[in-house]
Structures are given as C-alpha cells and as structure tokens.
Amino acid sequence: MINGQPYRQSLILLPTRIELGWRVASFADLTVEHFVRLSSLDCDVLLFGTGDRQRFPSPALLRPLLEVGRPLEIMDTPAACRTYNILLDEGRFVAAALLIEPADQTEIAP
C-alpha cells in the first residue's frame, strides 16, 4: 500500500509520482530493457524490491545501471518500502523499483 492505496502490479516509486508502466510480472520476467528504464531515473539512490524475498539479478541485467553509475540497493520489496520511507524522510531523492508478484493461488493442504 502507498498512501492507503493498494497496488497489485510492479511499479516505480519516486517522491513526486508513481509510475505504473514498469511491466514486470515476476522476477523471472526481468529483462535488460527493464533496467534500461531504471538507469534513466534521476535519483541519489535506486532501491530494487525483488518481491517477497531478496534475489539478485544477473550482472548482465544490471549492466545499464552500472554503465551510468547508478547506486543500487537490492532487497525484498517490504524492506525496500521501509528503506524508501527512511531515505525520503532524510531528504534524499530516492527511487524504488518495486516488484509485486501475484500471490500464490495454490492451496496448502493441512
């Protein structure tokens, strides 16, 4: 939730706006193009929330960020949200790319 509004799709969060056009359905769907988009963000630090657990994209996917020297912190999405709020409160110009994957619809047997 952001400002009381629930979101069910991946997004990019900036101090001045929320971008819903970052179309990533799952961690496995990440492509270089997703990171090219992130490399164009003007921010002090970029947080990448990788879903319900921390996962690290391959160096090949991260290349666009490395080429422009974009500081990147990788963590699970809940931690990225908490860190975003802390950095924003400190006056930092922070961006967060938040991966929001659909909830597992499989029932777990007792």
Biotite code that builds the C-alpha atoms (Angstrom):
import biotite.structure as struc

atoms = struc.array([
    struc.Atom([0.000, 0.000, 0.000], chain_id="A", res_id=1, res_name="MET", atom_name="CA", element="C"),
    struc.Atom([1.119, 3.519, -0.775], chain_id="A", res_id=2, res_name="ILE", atom_name="CA", element="C"),
    struc.Atom([-0.736, 6.305, 0.999], chain_id="A", res_id=3, res_name="ASN", atom_name="CA", element="C"),
    struc.Atom([-3.532, 3.855, 1.812], chain_id="A", res_id=4, res_name="GLY", atom_name="CA", element="C"),
    struc.Atom([-3.893, 2.726, -1.821], chain_id="A", res_id=5, res_name="GLN", atom_name="CA", element="C"),
    struc.Atom([-3.204, -0.967, -2.567], chain_id="A", res_id=6, res_name="PRO", atom_name="CA", element="C"),
    struc.Atom([-1.131, -1.826, -5.643], chain_id="A", res_id=7, res_name="TYR", atom_name="CA", element="C"),
    struc.Atom([-1.092, -5.248, -7.267], chain_id="A", res_id=8, res_name="ARG", atom_name="CA", element="C"),
    struc.Atom([1.397, -4.649, -10.074], chain_id="A", res_id=9, res_name="GLN", atom_name="CA", element="C"),
    struc.Atom([5.067, -3.773, -10.177], chain_id="A", res_id=10, res_name="SER", atom_name="CA", element="C"),
    struc.Atom([5.805, -0.067, -10.145], chain_id="A", res_id=11, res_name="LEU", atom_name="CA", element="C"),
    struc.Atom([8.427, 2.639, -9.860], chain_id="A", res_id=12, res_name="ILE", atom_name="CA", element="C"),
    struc.Atom([8.039, 4.955, -6.900], chain_id="A", res_id=13, res_name="LEU", atom_name="CA", element="C"),
    struc.Atom([9.515, 8.443, -6.892], chain_id="A", res_id=14, res_name="LEU", atom_name="CA", element="C"),
    struc.Atom([8.995, 11.317, -4.442], chain_id="A", res_id=15, res_name="PRO", atom_name="CA", element="C"),
    struc.Atom([6.816, 13.151, -6.973], chain_id="A", res_id=16, res_name="THR", atom_name="CA", element="C"),
    struc.Atom([4.994, 10.306, -8.724], chain_id="A", res_id=17, res_name="ARG", atom_name="CA", element="C"),
    struc.Atom([4.189, 6.627, -9.078], chain_id="A", res_id=18, res_name="ILE", atom_name="CA", element="C"),
    struc.Atom([4.883, 5.027, -12.463], chain_id="A", res_id=19, res_name="GLU", atom_name="CA", element="C"),
    struc.Atom([2.658, 2.044, -13.156], chain_id="A", res_id=20, res_name="LEU", atom_name="CA", element="C"),
    struc.Atom([4.082, 1.326, -16.611], chain_id="A", res_id=21, res_name="GLY", atom_name="CA", element="C"),
    struc.Atom([7.021, -0.781, -15.348], chain_id="A", res_id=22, res_name="TRP", atom_name="CA", element="C"),
    struc.Atom([5.577, -4.047, -16.604], chain_id="A", res_id=23, res_name="ARG", atom_name="CA", element="C"),
    struc.Atom([7.293, -6.858, -14.705], chain_id="A", res_id=24, res_name="VAL", atom_name="CA", element="C"),
    struc.Atom([5.055, -9.745, -13.706], chain_id="A", res_id=25, res_name="ALA", atom_name="CA", element="C"),
    struc.Atom([7.722, -11.797, -11.945], chain_id="A", res_id=26, res_name="SER", atom_name="CA", element="C"),
    struc.Atom([11.421, -11.865, -11.134], chain_id="A", res_id=27, res_name="PHE", atom_name="CA", element="C"),
    struc.Atom([11.933, -14.420, -13.922], chain_id="A", res_id=28, res_name="ALA", atom_name="CA", element="C"),
    struc.Atom([10.461, -11.933, -16.433], chain_id="A", res_id=29, res_name="ASP", atom_name="CA", element="C"),
    struc.Atom([13.136, -9.276, -15.846], chain_id="A", res_id=30, res_name="LEU", atom_name="CA", element="C"),
    struc.Atom([14.979, -8.166, -18.971], chain_id="A", res_id=31, res_name="THR", atom_name="CA", element="C"),
    struc.Atom([17.740, -5.702, -19.780], chain_id="A", res_id=32, res_name="VAL", atom_name="CA", element="C"),
    struc.Atom([15.044, -3.293, -21.007], chain_id="A", res_id=33, res_name="GLU", atom_name="CA", element="C"),
    struc.Atom([13.564, -3.096, -17.501], chain_id="A", res_id=34, res_name="HIS", atom_name="CA", element="C"),
    struc.Atom([16.941, -1.964, -16.178], chain_id="A", res_id=35, res_name="PHE", atom_name="CA", element="C"),
    struc.Atom([17.489, 0.437, -19.078], chain_id="A", res_id=36, res_name="VAL", atom_name="CA", element="C"),
    struc.Atom([14.321, 2.191, -17.886], chain_id="A", res_id=37, res_name="ARG", atom_name="CA", element="C"),
    struc.Atom([15.656, 2.299, -14.326], chain_id="A", res_id=38, res_name="LEU", atom_name="CA", element="C"),
    struc.Atom([19.022, 3.662, -15.490], chain_id="A", res_id=39, res_name="SER", atom_name="CA", element="C"),
    struc.Atom([17.280, 6.802, -16.786], chain_id="A", res_id=40, res_name="SER", atom_name="CA", element="C"),
    struc.Atom([15.864, 7.745, -13.373], chain_id="A", res_id=41, res_name="LEU", atom_name="CA", element="C"),
    struc.Atom([17.374, 10.832, -11.793], chain_id="A", res_id=42, res_name="ASP", atom_name="CA", element="C"),
    struc.Atom([17.893, 9.851, -8.143], chain_id="A", res_id=43, res_name="CYS", atom_name="CA", element="C"),
    struc.Atom([20.512, 9.702, -5.408], chain_id="A", res_id=44, res_name="ASP", atom_name="CA", element="C"),
    struc.Atom([19.916, 6.009, -4.872], chain_id="A", res_id=45, res_name="VAL", atom_name="CA", element="C"),
    struc.Atom([17.760, 3.355, -6.504], chain_id="A", res_id=46, res_name="LEU", atom_name="CA", element="C"),
    struc.Atom([16.155, 0.670, -4.378], chain_id="A", res_id=47, res_name="LEU", atom_name="CA", element="C"),
    struc.Atom([15.121, -2.562, -6.074], chain_id="A", res_id=48, res_name="PHE", atom_name="CA", element="C"),
    struc.Atom([12.493, -4.572, -4.208], chain_id="A", res_id=49, res_name="GLY", atom_name="CA", element="C"),
    struc.Atom([12.654, -8.117, -5.564], chain_id="A", res_id=50, res_name="THR", atom_name="CA", element="C"),
    struc.Atom([9.339, -9.434, -4.257], chain_id="A", res_id=51, res_name="GLY", atom_name="CA", element="C"),
    struc.Atom([8.689, -11.390, -1.086], chain_id="A", res_id=52, res_name="ASP", atom_name="CA", element="C"),
    struc.Atom([12.346, -12.416, -0.804], chain_id="A", res_id=53, res_name="ARG", atom_name="CA", element="C"),
    struc.Atom([15.696, -10.934, -1.744], chain_id="A", res_id=54, res_name="GLN", atom_name="CA", element="C"),
    struc.Atom([17.011, -12.178, -5.081], chain_id="A", res_id=55, res_name="ARG", atom_name="CA", element="C"),
    struc.Atom([19.872, -10.856, -7.179], chain_id="A", res_id=56, res_name="PHE", atom_name="CA", element="C"),
    struc.Atom([19.546, -10.232, -10.930], chain_id="A", res_id=57, res_name="PRO", atom_name="CA", element="C"),
    struc.Atom([22.397, -11.383, -13.115], chain_id="A", res_id=58, res_name="SER", atom_name="CA", element="C"),
    struc.Atom([25.193, -8.877, -13.820], chain_id="A", res_id=59, res_name="PRO", atom_name="CA", element="C"),
    struc.Atom([24.119, -8.834, -17.480], chain_id="A", res_id=60, res_name="ALA", atom_name="CA", element="C"),
    struc.Atom([20.713, -7.442, -16.467], chain_id="A", res_id=61, res_name="LEU", atom_name="CA", element="C"),
    struc.Atom([22.304, -4.826, -14.209], chain_id="A", res_id=62, res_name="LEU", atom_name="CA", element="C"),
    struc.Atom([24.729, -3.582, -16.879], chain_id="A", res_id=63, res_name="ARG", atom_name="CA", element="C"),
    struc.Atom([22.637, -0.493, -17.845], chain_id="A", res_id=64, res_name="PRO", atom_name="CA", element="C"),
    struc.Atom([22.761, 0.693, -14.216], chain_id="A", res_id=65, res_name="LEU", atom_name="CA", element="C"),
    struc.Atom([26.479, 0.020, -13.907], chain_id="A", res_id=66, res_name="LEU", atom_name="CA", element="C"),
    struc.Atom([27.200, 1.902, -17.134], chain_id="A", res_id=67, res_name="GLU", atom_name="CA", element="C"),
    struc.Atom([25.630, 5.102, -15.779], chain_id="A", res_id=68, res_name="VAL", atom_name="CA", element="C"),
    struc.Atom([26.992, 4.628, -12.248], chain_id="A", res_id=69, res_name="GLY", atom_name="CA", element="C"),
    struc.Atom([23.541, 4.407, -10.665], chain_id="A", res_id=70, res_name="ARG", atom_name="CA", element="C"),
    struc.Atom([23.766, 3.449, -6.979], chain_id="A", res_id=71, res_name="PRO", atom_name="CA", element="C"),
    struc.Atom([21.593, 0.369, -6.443], chain_id="A", res_id=72, res_name="LEU", atom_name="CA", element="C"),
    struc.Atom([20.427, -1.403, -3.308], chain_id="A", res_id=73, res_name="GLU", atom_name="CA", element="C"),
    struc.Atom([18.735, -4.783, -3.724], chain_id="A", res_id=74, res_name="ILE", atom_name="CA", element="C"),
    struc.Atom([16.361, -6.098, -1.061], chain_id="A", res_id=75, res_name="MET", atom_name="CA", element="C"),
    struc.Atom([12.960, -7.713, -0.713], chain_id="A", res_id=76, res_name="ASP", atom_name="CA", element="C"),
    struc.Atom([10.028, -5.421, -1.523], chain_id="A", res_id=77, res_name="THR", atom_name="CA", element="C"),
    struc.Atom([8.864, -4.860, 2.088], chain_id="A", res_id=78, res_name="PRO", atom_name="CA", element="C"),
    struc.Atom([12.414, -3.833, 3.080], chain_id="A", res_id=79, res_name="ALA", atom_name="CA", element="C"),
    struc.Atom([12.661, -1.571, 0.010], chain_id="A", res_id=80, res_name="ALA", atom_name="CA", element="C"),
    struc.Atom([9.448, 0.184, 1.073], chain_id="A", res_id=81, res_name="CYS", atom_name="CA", element="C"),
    struc.Atom([10.729, 0.754, 4.605], chain_id="A", res_id=82, res_name="ARG", atom_name="CA", element="C"),
    struc.Atom([14.103, 1.973, 3.345], chain_id="A", res_id=83, res_name="THR", atom_name="CA", element="C"),
    struc.Atom([12.421, 4.284, 0.828], chain_id="A", res_id=84, res_name="TYR", atom_name="CA", element="C"),
    struc.Atom([10.465, 5.973, 3.633], chain_id="A", res_id=85, res_name="ASN", atom_name="CA", element="C"),
    struc.Atom([13.589, 6.404, 5.773], chain_id="A", res_id=86, res_name="ILE", atom_name="CA", element="C"),
    struc.Atom([15.662, 7.878, 2.939], chain_id="A", res_id=87, res_name="LEU", atom_name="CA", element="C"),
    struc.Atom([12.821, 10.133, 1.839], chain_id="A", res_id=88, res_name="LEU", atom_name="CA", element="C"),
    struc.Atom([12.462, 11.394, 5.417], chain_id="A", res_id=89, res_name="ASP", atom_name="CA", element="C"),
    struc.Atom([16.197, 12.186, 5.384], chain_id="A", res_id=90, res_name="GLU", atom_name="CA", element="C"),
    struc.Atom([15.631, 14.413, 2.353], chain_id="A", res_id=91, res_name="GLY", atom_name="CA", element="C"),
    struc.Atom([17.294, 12.074, -0.144], chain_id="A", res_id=92, res_name="ARG", atom_name="CA", element="C"),
    struc.Atom([15.977, 11.898, -3.698], chain_id="A", res_id=93, res_name="PHE", atom_name="CA", element="C"),
    struc.Atom([15.316, 8.176, -3.789], chain_id="A", res_id=94, res_name="VAL", atom_name="CA", element="C"),
    struc.Atom([13.567, 5.954, -6.306], chain_id="A", res_id=95, res_name="ALA", atom_name="CA", element="C"),
    struc.Atom([12.232, 2.452, -5.733], chain_id="A", res_id=96, res_name="ALA", atom_name="CA", element="C"),
    struc.Atom([11.513, -0.170, -8.363], chain_id="A", res_id=97, res_name="ALA", atom_name="CA", element="C"),
    struc.Atom([9.112, -2.493, -6.589], chain_id="A", res_id=98, res_name="LEU", atom_name="CA", element="C"),
    struc.Atom([8.425, -5.964, -7.908], chain_id="A", res_id=99, res_name="LEU", atom_name="CA", element="C"),
    struc.Atom([4.916, -7.016, -6.924], chain_id="A", res_id=100, res_name="ILE", atom_name="CA", element="C"),
    struc.Atom([4.212, -10.589, -7.933], chain_id="A", res_id=101, res_name="GLU", atom_name="CA", element="C"),
    struc.Atom([0.759, -12.177, -7.886], chain_id="A", res_id=102, res_name="PRO", atom_name="CA", element="C"),
    struc.Atom([0.023, -14.092, -4.709], chain_id="A", res_id=103, res_name="ALA", atom_name="CA", element="C"),
    struc.Atom([0.374, -17.835, -4.985], chain_id="A", res_id=104, res_name="ASP", atom_name="CA", element="C"),
    struc.Atom([-3.134, -19.160, -5.518], chain_id="A", res_id=105, res_name="GLN", atom_name="CA", element="C"),
    struc.Atom([-2.224, -22.731, -4.601], chain_id="A", res_id=106, res_name="THR", atom_name="CA", element="C"),
    struc.Atom([-3.954, -24.063, -1.512], chain_id="A", res_id=107, res_name="GLU", atom_name="CA", element="C"),
    struc.Atom([-1.705, -25.695, 1.020], chain_id="A", res_id=108, res_name="ILE", atom_name="CA", element="C"),
    struc.Atom([-3.027, -28.993, 2.357], chain_id="A", res_id=109, res_name="ALA", atom_name="CA", element="C"),
    struc.Atom([-3.024, -29.400, 6.156], chain_id="A", res_id=110, res_name="PRO", atom_name="CA", element="C"),
])
